[in-house]
Amino acid sequence: MERQQERQQHSEGPVARAIEKETAKLPSDTFLWAAIGSMAVSVALQATGKKHASVFVGQWAPTLLIFGLYNKLVKQLGSDRTENAL
């Protein structure tokens, strides 16, 4: 009983649910390709001597990969466990 009350206190809000619903429509490899693209653009910027822009764009890759991982988890496990328990 206590566990169910604890889970209900930590349920997701309507904004998070709406964002997850929309991002779940994207294929998981979209984020992978976006990360690879940011790395390629970063290499190109580095080759043209734009070091600061290269570092900035290169730092997008891990963020995009984490978004992809989150997207995959939401698709497989659902966005909110309390939603399934009710």
Biopython code that builds the backbone (N, CA, C, O; Angstrom):
import numpy as np
from Bio.PDB.StructureBuilder import StructureBuilder

atoms = [
    (1, "MET", "N", (0.831, -1.194, 0.000)),
    (1, "MET", "CA", (0.000, 0.000, 0.000)),
    (1, "MET", "C", (0.875, 1.257, 0.000)),
    (1, "MET", "O", (0.624, 2.215, -0.731)),
    (2, "GLU", "N", (1.909, 1.219, 0.844)),
    (2, "GLU", "CA", (2.796, 2.372, 0.942)),
    (2, "GLU", "C", (3.531, 2.613, -0.376)),
    (2, "GLU", "O", (3.748, 3.758, -0.772)),
    (3, "ARG", "N", (3.913, 1.528, -1.050)),
    (3, "ARG", "CA", (4.620, 1.642, -2.330)),
    (3, "ARG", "C", (3.742, 2.319, -3.382)),
    (3, "ARG", "O", (4.225, 3.145, -4.156)),
    (4, "GLN", "N", (2.463, 1.973, -3.412)),
    (4, "GLN", "CA", (1.559, 2.555, -4.403)),
    (4, "GLN", "C", (1.401, 4.054, -4.162)),
    (4, "GLN", "O", (1.375, 4.834, -5.115)),
    (5, "GLN", "N", (1.296, 4.460, -2.912)),
    (5, "GLN", "CA", (1.190, 5.884, -2.596)),
    (5, "GLN", "C", (2.466, 6.618, -2.980)),
    (5, "GLN", "O", (2.419, 7.742, -3.479)),
    (6, "GLU", "N", (3.609, 5.975, -2.744)),
    (6, "GLU", "CA", (4.893, 6.584, -3.104)),
    (6, "GLU", "C", (4.990, 6.765, -4.611)),
    (6, "GLU", "O", (5.461, 7.803, -5.076)),
    (7, "ARG", "N", (4.555, 5.775, -5.381)),
    (7, "ARG", "CA", (4.596, 5.865, -6.839)),
    (7, "ARG", "C", (3.658, 6.946, -7.355)),
    (7, "ARG", "O", (3.983, 7.642, -8.316)),
    (8, "GLN", "N", (2.503, 7.092, -6.728)),
    (8, "GLN", "CA", (1.550, 8.098, -7.167)),
    (8, "GLN", "C", (2.097, 9.502, -6.936)),
    (8, "GLN", "O", (1.789, 10.414, -7.703)),
    (9, "GLN", "N", (2.893, 9.688, -5.905)),
    (9, "GLN", "CA", (3.477, 10.995, -5.637)),
    (9, "GLN", "C", (4.506, 11.372, -6.695)),
    (9, "GLN", "O", (4.753, 12.557, -6.920)),
    (10, "HIS", "N", (5.108, 10.383, -7.348)),
    (10, "HIS", "CA", (6.176, 10.638, -8.308)),
    (10, "HIS", "C", (5.733, 10.399, -9.740)),
    (10, "HIS", "O", (6.564, 10.112, -10.602)),
    (11, "SER", "N", (4.447, 10.512, -10.009)),
    (11, "SER", "CA", (3.975, 10.286, -11.376)),
    (11, "SER", "C", (4.335, 11.479, -12.255)),
    (11, "SER", "O", (4.582, 12.582, -11.766)),
    (12, "GLU", "N", (4.358, 11.235, -13.552)),
    (12, "GLU", "CA", (4.746, 12.263, -14.520)),
    (12, "GLU", "C", (3.604, 13.238, -14.759)),
    (12, "GLU", "O", (2.429, 12.885, -14.658)),
    (13, "GLY", "N", (3.970, 14.453, -15.074)),
    (13, "GLY", "CA", (2.984, 15.479, -15.354)),
    (13, "GLY", "C", (2.492, 15.401, -16.785)),
    (13, "GLY", "O", (3.030, 14.636, -17.586)),
    (14, "PRO", "N", (1.478, 16.180, -17.116)),
    (14, "PRO", "CA", (0.901, 16.127, -18.467)),
    (14, "PRO", "C", (1.859, 16.613, -19.556)),
    (14, "PRO", "O", (1.790, 16.137, -20.690)),
    (15, "VAL", "N", (2.742, 17.543, -19.233)),
    (15, "VAL", "CA", (3.689, 18.044, -20.240)),
    (15, "VAL", "C", (4.692, 16.951, -20.601)),
    (15, "VAL", "O", (4.960, 16.717, -21.779)),
    (16, "ALA", "N", (5.247, 16.280, -19.584)),
    (16, "ALA", "CA", (6.203, 15.197, -19.838)),
    (16, "ALA", "C", (5.543, 14.075, -20.627)),
    (16, "ALA", "O", (6.146, 13.519, -21.546)),
    (17, "ARG", "N", (4.317, 13.745, -20.273)),
    (17, "ARG", "CA", (3.595, 12.689, -20.994)),
    (17, "ARG", "C", (3.383, 13.063, -22.457)),
    (17, "ARG", "O", (3.530, 12.223, -23.344)),
    (18, "ALA", "N", (3.037, 14.324, -22.706)),
    (18, "ALA", "CA", (2.810, 14.781, -24.083)),
    (18, "ALA", "C", (4.102, 14.757, -24.894)),
    (18, "ALA", "O", (4.095, 14.356, -26.058)),
    (19, "ILE", "N", (5.208, 15.184, -24.289)),
    (19, "ILE", "CA", (6.499, 15.159, -24.985)),
    (19, "ILE", "C", (6.894, 13.724, -25.312)),
    (19, "ILE", "O", (7.335, 13.440, -26.425)),
    (20, "GLU", "N", (6.740, 12.821, -24.353)),
    (20, "GLU", "CA", (7.095, 11.422, -24.583)),
    (20, "GLU", "C", (6.220, 10.790, -25.654)),
    (20, "GLU", "O", (6.689, 9.971, -26.443)),
    (21, "LYS", "N", (4.960, 11.169, -25.680)),
    (21, "LYS", "CA", (4.053, 10.625, -26.691)),
    (21, "LYS", "C", (4.495, 11.037, -28.091)),
    (21, "LYS", "O", (4.453, 10.232, -29.022)),
    (22, "GLU", "N", (4.919, 12.296, -28.240)),
    (22, "GLU", "CA", (5.355, 12.785, -29.554)),
    (22, "GLU", "C", (6.713, 12.220, -29.949)),
    (22, "GLU", "O", (6.900, 11.822, -31.099)),
    (23, "THR", "N", (7.669, 12.177, -29.015)),
    (23, "THR", "CA", (9.000, 11.674, -29.360)),
    (23, "THR", "C", (8.995, 10.171, -29.589)),
    (23, "THR", "O", (9.864, 9.655, -30.293)),
    (24, "ALA", "N", (8.039, 9.461, -29.014)),
    (24, "ALA", "CA", (7.956, 8.015, -29.239)),
    (24, "ALA", "C", (7.590, 7.695, -30.687)),
    (24, "ALA", "O", (7.778, 6.566, -31.140)),
    (25, "LYS", "N", (7.074, 8.671, -31.405)),
    (25, "LYS", "CA", (6.730, 8.463, -32.816)),
    (25, "LYS", "C", (7.978, 8.419, -33.701)),
    (25, "LYS", "O", (7.935, 7.892, -34.813)),
    (26, "LEU", "N", (9.088, 8.974, -33.206)),
    (26, "LEU", "CA", (10.332, 8.988, -33.983)),
    (26, "LEU", "C", (11.007, 7.621, -33.921)),
    (26, "LEU", "O", (11.006, 6.984, -32.868)),
    (27, "PRO", "N", (11.577, 7.166, -35.018)),
    (27, "PRO", "CA", (12.364, 5.929, -34.958)),
    (27, "PRO", "C", (13.586, 6.138, -34.058)),
    (27, "PRO", "O", (14.147, 7.233, -34.016)),
    (28, "SER", "N", (13.990, 5.099, -33.347)),
    (28, "SER", "CA", (15.108, 5.221, -32.411)),
    (28, "SER", "C", (16.412, 5.583, -33.106)),
    (28, "SER", "O", (17.258, 6.258, -32.520)),
    (29, "ASP", "N", (16.581, 5.144, -34.344)),
    (29, "ASP", "CA", (17.848, 5.431, -35.019)),
    (29, "ASP", "C", (17.946, 6.878, -35.505)),
    (29, "ASP", "O", (19.008, 7.294, -35.967)),
    (30, "THR", "N", (16.880, 7.640, -35.413)),
    (30, "THR", "CA", (16.933, 9.066, -35.770)),
    (30, "THR", "C", (17.972, 9.783, -34.918)),
    (30, "THR", "O", (18.750, 10.592, -35.424)),
    (31, "PHE", "N", (17.981, 9.484, -33.632)),
    (31, "PHE", "CA", (18.924, 10.126, -32.725)),
    (31, "PHE", "C", (20.351, 9.669, -33.000)),
    (31, "PHE", "O", (21.288, 10.459, -32.883)),
    (32, "LEU", "N", (20.523, 8.397, -33.367)),
    (32, "LEU", "CA", (21.848, 7.885, -33.716)),
    (32, "LEU", "C", (22.399, 8.615, -34.934)),
    (32, "LEU", "O", (23.549, 9.057, -34.929)),
    (33, "TRP", "N", (21.584, 8.743, -35.974)),
    (33, "TRP", "CA", (22.025, 9.434, -37.188)),
    (33, "TRP", "C", (22.282, 10.912, -36.929)),
    (33, "TRP", "O", (23.197, 11.492, -37.515)),
    (34, "ALA", "N", (21.492, 11.524, -36.065)),
    (34, "ALA", "CA", (21.724, 12.931, -35.719)),
    (34, "ALA", "C", (23.061, 13.088, -34.984)),
    (34, "ALA", "O", (23.788, 14.055, -35.213)),
    (35, "ALA", "N", (23.377, 12.143, -34.108)),
    (35, "ALA", "CA", (24.657, 12.189, -33.392)),
    (35, "ALA", "C", (25.824, 12.004, -34.355)),
    (35, "ALA", "O", (26.827, 12.713, -34.267)),
    (36, "ILE", "N", (25.692, 11.054, -35.269)),
    (36, "ILE", "CA", (26.742, 10.839, -36.266)),
    (36, "ILE", "C", (26.899, 12.086, -37.139)),
    (36, "ILE", "O", (28.016, 12.479, -37.474)),
    (37, "GLY", "N", (25.786, 12.697, -37.500)),
    (37, "GLY", "CA", (25.829, 13.931, -38.287)),
    (37, "GLY", "C", (26.532, 15.058, -37.554)),
    (37, "GLY", "O", (27.305, 15.805, -38.153)),
    (38, "SER", "N", (26.268, 15.185, -36.261)),
    (38, "SER", "CA", (26.926, 16.251, -35.498)),
    (38, "SER", "C", (28.427, 16.007, -35.403)),
    (38, "SER", "O", (29.215, 16.952, -35.408)),
    (39, "MET", "N", (28.826, 14.730, -35.316)),
    (39, "MET", "CA", (30.260, 14.429, -35.298)),
    (39, "MET", "C", (30.900, 14.769, -36.641)),
    (39, "MET", "O", (32.010, 15.300, -36.683)),
    (40, "ALA", "N", (30.210, 14.467, -37.732)),
    (40, "ALA", "CA", (30.738, 14.771, -39.070)),
    (40, "ALA", "C", (30.866, 16.281, -39.275)),
    (40, "ALA", "O", (31.867, 16.761, -39.806)),
    (41, "VAL", "N", (29.852, 17.015, -38.854)),
    (41, "VAL", "CA", (29.911, 18.480, -38.969)),
    (41, "VAL", "C", (31.037, 19.029, -38.098)),
    (41, "VAL", "O", (31.722, 19.975, -38.486)),
    (42, "SER", "N", (31.227, 18.437, -36.926)),
    (42, "SER", "CA", (32.301, 18.863, -36.040)),
    (42, "SER", "C", (33.671, 18.659, -36.685)),
    (42, "SER", "O", (34.543, 19.523, -36.593)),
    (43, "VAL", "N", (33.853, 17.515, -37.336)),
    (43, "VAL", "CA", (35.120, 17.245, -38.035)),
    (43, "VAL", "C", (35.323, 18.250, -39.165)),
    (43, "VAL", "O", (36.428, 18.755, -39.361)),
    (44, "ALA", "N", (34.262, 18.536, -39.903)),
    (44, "ALA", "CA", (34.361, 19.498, -41.007)),
    (44, "ALA", "C", (34.712, 20.892, -40.483)),
    (44, "ALA", "O", (35.538, 21.588, -41.074)),
    (45, "LEU", "N", (34.096, 21.294, -39.393)),
    (45, "LEU", "CA", (34.409, 22.601, -38.808)),
    (45, "LEU", "C", (35.853, 22.653, -38.310)),
    (45, "LEU", "O", (36.533, 23.669, -38.452)),
    (46, "GLN", "N", (36.306, 21.558, -37.732)),
    (46, "GLN", "CA", (37.697, 21.491, -37.258)),
    (46, "GLN", "C", (38.660, 21.618, -38.437)),
    (46, "GLN", "O", (39.682, 22.298, -38.341)),
    (47, "ALA", "N", (38.328, 20.963, -39.546)),
    (47, "ALA", "CA", (39.181, 21.005, -40.741)),
    (47, "ALA", "C", (39.242, 22.403, -41.353)),
    (47, "ALA", "O", (40.237, 22.771, -41.977)),
    (48, "THR", "N", (38.182, 23.169, -41.173)),
    (48, "THR", "CA", (38.170, 24.534, -41.724)),
    (48, "THR", "C", (38.720, 25.565, -40.739)),
    (48, "THR", "O", (38.710, 26.764, -41.018)),
    (49, "GLY", "N", (39.196, 25.095, -39.595)),
    (49, "GLY", "CA", (39.827, 25.996, -38.629)),
    (49, "GLY", "C", (38.879, 26.664, -37.653)),
    (49, "GLY", "O", (39.289, 27.566, -36.922)),
    (50, "LYS", "N", (37.645, 26.253, -37.622)),
    (50, "LYS", "CA", (36.661, 26.848, -36.698)),
    (50, "LYS", "C", (36.576, 25.972, -35.445)),
    (50, "LYS", "O", (35.621, 25.220, -35.252)),
    (51, "LYS", "N", (37.605, 26.094, -34.601)),
    (51, "LYS", "CA", (37.750, 25.201, -33.458)),
    (51, "LYS", "C", (36.600, 25.325, -32.454)),
    (51, "LYS", "O", (36.069, 24.312, -31.997)),
    (52, "HIS", "N", (36.217, 26.540, -32.113)),
    (52, "HIS", "CA", (35.156, 26.726, -31.111)),
    (52, "HIS", "C", (33.816, 26.181, -31.606)),
    (52, "HIS", "O", (33.091, 25.534, -30.851)),
    (53, "ALA", "N", (33.492, 26.439, -32.853)),
    (53, "ALA", "CA", (32.253, 25.903, -33.427)),
    (53, "ALA", "C", (32.313, 24.383, -33.490)),
    (53, "ALA", "O", (31.305, 23.707, -33.282)),
    (54, "SER", "N", (33.496, 23.848, -33.776)),
    (54, "SER", "CA", (33.676, 22.402, -33.847)),
    (54, "SER", "C", (33.401, 21.742, -32.497)),
    (54, "SER", "O", (32.713, 20.725, -32.420)),
    (55, "VAL", "N", (33.941, 22.327, -31.451)),
    (55, "VAL", "CA", (33.724, 21.785, -30.103)),
    (55, "VAL", "C", (32.252, 21.895, -29.721)),
    (55, "VAL", "O", (31.682, 20.965, -29.151)),
    (56, "PHE", "N", (31.644, 23.022, -30.032)),
    (56, "PHE", "CA", (30.229, 23.228, -29.711)),
    (56, "PHE", "C", (29.346, 22.172, -30.377)),
    (56, "PHE", "O", (28.515, 21.548, -29.717)),
    (57, "VAL", "N", (29.525, 21.977, -31.667)),
    (57, "VAL", "CA", (28.703, 21.005, -32.401)),
    (57, "VAL", "C", (29.058, 19.577, -31.982)),
    (57, "VAL", "O", (28.180, 18.718, -31.910)),
    (58, "GLY", "N", (30.325, 19.322, -31.708)),
    (58, "GLY", "CA", (30.750, 17.985, -31.286)),
    (58, "GLY", "C", (30.145, 17.563, -29.960)),
    (58, "GLY", "O", (29.971, 16.372, -29.702)),
    (59, "GLN", "N", (29.827, 18.527, -29.127)),
    (59, "GLN", "CA", (29.233, 18.202, -27.827)),
    (59, "GLN", "C", (27.755, 17.827, -27.930)),
    (59, "GLN", "O", (27.158, 17.402, -26.940)),
    (60, "TRP", "N", (27.171, 17.974, -29.084)),
    (60, "TRP", "CA", (25.779, 17.557, -29.263)),
    (60, "TRP", "C", (25.654, 16.035, -29.299)),
    (60, "TRP", "O", (24.623, 15.490, -28.907)),
    (61, "ALA", "N", (26.689, 15.349, -29.764)),
    (61, "ALA", "CA", (26.614, 13.898, -29.980)),
    (61, "ALA", "C", (26.199, 13.125, -28.726)),
    (61, "ALA", "O", (25.252, 12.342, -28.799)),
    (62, "PRO", "N", (26.862, 13.307, -27.577)),
    (62, "PRO", "CA", (26.436, 12.539, -26.405)),
    (62, "PRO", "C", (25.009, 12.858, -25.966)),
    (62, "PRO", "O", (24.278, 11.975, -25.518)),
    (63, "THR", "N", (24.622, 14.115, -26.097)),
    (63, "THR", "CA", (23.258, 14.504, -25.730)),
    (63, "THR", "C", (22.239, 13.810, -26.621)),
    (63, "THR", "O", (21.228, 13.299, -26.138)),
    (64, "LEU", "N", (22.506, 13.794, -27.913)),
    (64, "LEU", "CA", (21.590, 13.131, -28.849)),
    (64, "LEU", "C", (21.525, 11.630, -28.592)),
    (64, "LEU", "O", (20.456, 11.029, -28.703)),
    (65, "LEU", "N", (22.661, 11.019, -28.248)),
    (65, "LEU", "CA", (22.664, 9.589, -27.942)),
    (65, "LEU", "C", (21.859, 9.293, -26.675)),
    (65, "LEU", "O", (21.170, 8.276, -26.599)),
    (66, "ILE", "N", (21.943, 10.170, -25.693)),
    (66, "ILE", "CA", (21.152, 9.992, -24.469)),
    (66, "ILE", "C", (19.665, 10.164, -24.766)),
    (66, "ILE", "O", (18.837, 9.428, -24.230)),
    (67, "PHE", "N", (19.322, 11.131, -25.617)),
    (67, "PHE", "CA", (17.923, 11.283, -26.032)),
    (67, "PHE", "C", (17.428, 10.007, -26.708)),
    (67, "PHE", "O", (16.306, 9.564, -26.464)),
    (68, "GLY", "N", (18.265, 9.420, -27.553)),
    (68, "GLY", "CA", (17.897, 8.176, -28.231)),
    (68, "GLY", "C", (17.690, 7.038, -27.251)),
    (68, "GLY", "O", (16.759, 6.246, -27.397)),
    (69, "LEU", "N", (18.557, 6.954, -26.255)),
    (69, "LEU", "CA", (18.422, 5.923, -25.232)),
    (69, "LEU", "C", (17.132, 6.119, -24.441)),
    (69, "LEU", "O", (16.407, 5.158, -24.183)),
    (70, "TYR", "N", (16.848, 7.347, -24.061)),
    (70, "TYR", "CA", (15.617, 7.656, -23.338)),
    (70, "TYR", "C", (14.391, 7.312, -24.184)),
    (70, "TYR", "O", (13.416, 6.750, -23.685)),
    (71, "ASN", "N", (14.457, 7.659, -25.467)),
    (71, "ASN", "CA", (13.359, 7.360, -26.388)),
    (71, "ASN", "C", (13.104, 5.856, -26.449)),
    (71, "ASN", "O", (11.957, 5.409, -26.425)),
    (72, "LYS", "N", (14.173, 5.092, -26.528)),
    (72, "LYS", "CA", (14.035, 3.636, -26.602)),
    (72, "LYS", "C", (13.452, 3.075, -25.302)),
    (72, "LYS", "O", (12.603, 2.185, -25.334)),
    (73, "LEU", "N", (13.902, 3.589, -24.175)),
    (73, "LEU", "CA", (13.366, 3.135, -22.887)),
    (73, "LEU", "C", (11.880, 3.447, -22.756)),
    (73, "LEU", "O", (11.109, 2.618, -22.273)),
    (74, "VAL", "N", (11.483, 4.628, -23.181)),
    (74, "VAL", "CA", (10.067, 5.001, -23.112)),
    (74, "VAL", "C", (9.237, 4.075, -23.989)),
    (74, "VAL", "O", (8.138, 3.673, -23.605)),
    (75, "LYS", "N", (9.753, 3.737, -25.158)),
    (75, "LYS", "CA", (9.017, 2.843, -26.054)),
    (75, "LYS", "C", (8.879, 1.446, -25.466)),
    (75, "LYS", "O", (7.832, 0.815, -25.612)),
    (76, "GLN", "N", (9.922, 0.957, -24.805)),
    (76, "GLN", "CA", (9.900, -0.411, -24.299)),
    (76, "GLN", "C", (9.209, -0.547, -22.955)),
    (76, "GLN", "O", (8.492, -1.518, -22.718)),
    (77, "LEU", "N", (9.420, 0.414, -22.080)),
    (77, "LEU", "CA", (8.907, 0.293, -20.716)),
    (77, "LEU", "C", (7.698, 1.164, -20.424)),
    (77, "LEU", "O", (7.050, 0.985, -19.393)),
    (78, "GLY", "N", (7.384, 2.084, -21.288)),
    (78, "GLY", "CA", (6.293, 3.017, -21.021)),
    (78, "GLY", "C", (6.821, 4.223, -20.280)),
    (78, "GLY", "O", (7.913, 4.185, -19.713)),
    (79, "SER", "N", (6.054, 5.284, -20.284)),
    (79, "SER", "CA", (6.539, 6.531, -19.696)),
    (79, "SER", "C", (6.365, 6.587, -18.192)),
    (79, "SER", "O", (7.132, 7.260, -17.503)),
    (80, "ASP", "N", (5.374, 5.895, -17.676)),
    (80, "ASP", "CA", (5.079, 6.031, -16.258)),
    (80, "ASP", "C", (4.521, 4.718, -15.737)),
    (80, "ASP", "O", (3.481, 4.251, -16.203)),
    (81, "ARG", "N", (5.213, 4.118, -14.769)),
    (81, "ARG", "CA", (4.759, 2.828, -14.249)),
    (81, "ARG", "C", (3.437, 2.937, -13.503)),
    (81, "ARG", "O", (2.655, 1.986, -13.497)),
    (82, "THR", "N", (3.173, 4.072, -12.876)),
    (82, "THR", "CA", (1.919, 4.208, -12.136)),
    (82, "THR", "C", (0.735, 4.253, -13.087)),
    (82, "THR", "O", (-0.378, 3.875, -12.720)),
    (83, "GLU", "N", (0.974, 4.715, -14.308)),
    (83, "GLU", "CA", (-0.090, 4.760, -15.309)),
    (83, "GLU", "C", (-0.575, 3.347, -15.632)),
    (83, "GLU", "O", (-1.770, 3.114, -15.813)),
    (84, "ASN", "N", (0.369, 2.410, -15.700)),
    (84, "ASN", "CA", (0.030, 1.020, -16.001)),
    (84, "ASN", "C", (-0.574, 0.310, -14.797)),
    (84, "ASN", "O", (-1.376, -0.610, -14.958)),
    (85, "ALA", "N", (-0.193, 0.732, -13.578)),
    (85, "ALA", "CA", (-0.669, 0.069, -12.370)),
    (85, "ALA", "C", (-2.109, 0.441, -12.039)),
    (85, "ALA", "O", (-2.801, -0.308, -11.349)),
    (86, "LEU", "N", (-2.559, 1.585, -12.521)),
    (86, "LEU", "CA", (-3.915, 2.035, -12.171)),
    (86, "LEU", "C", (-4.954, 1.430, -13.021)),
    (86, "LEU", "O", (-6.139, 1.714, -12.844)),
]
sb = StructureBuilder()
sb.init_structure("model")
sb.init_model(0)
sb.init_chain("A")
sb.init_seg("    ")
for serial, (resi, resn, name, xyz) in enumerate(atoms, 1):
    if name == "N":
        sb.init_residue(resn, " ", resi, " ")
    sb.init_atom(name, np.array(xyz, "f"), 0.0, 1.0, " ", f" {name:<3s}", serial, name[0])
structure = sb.get_structure()
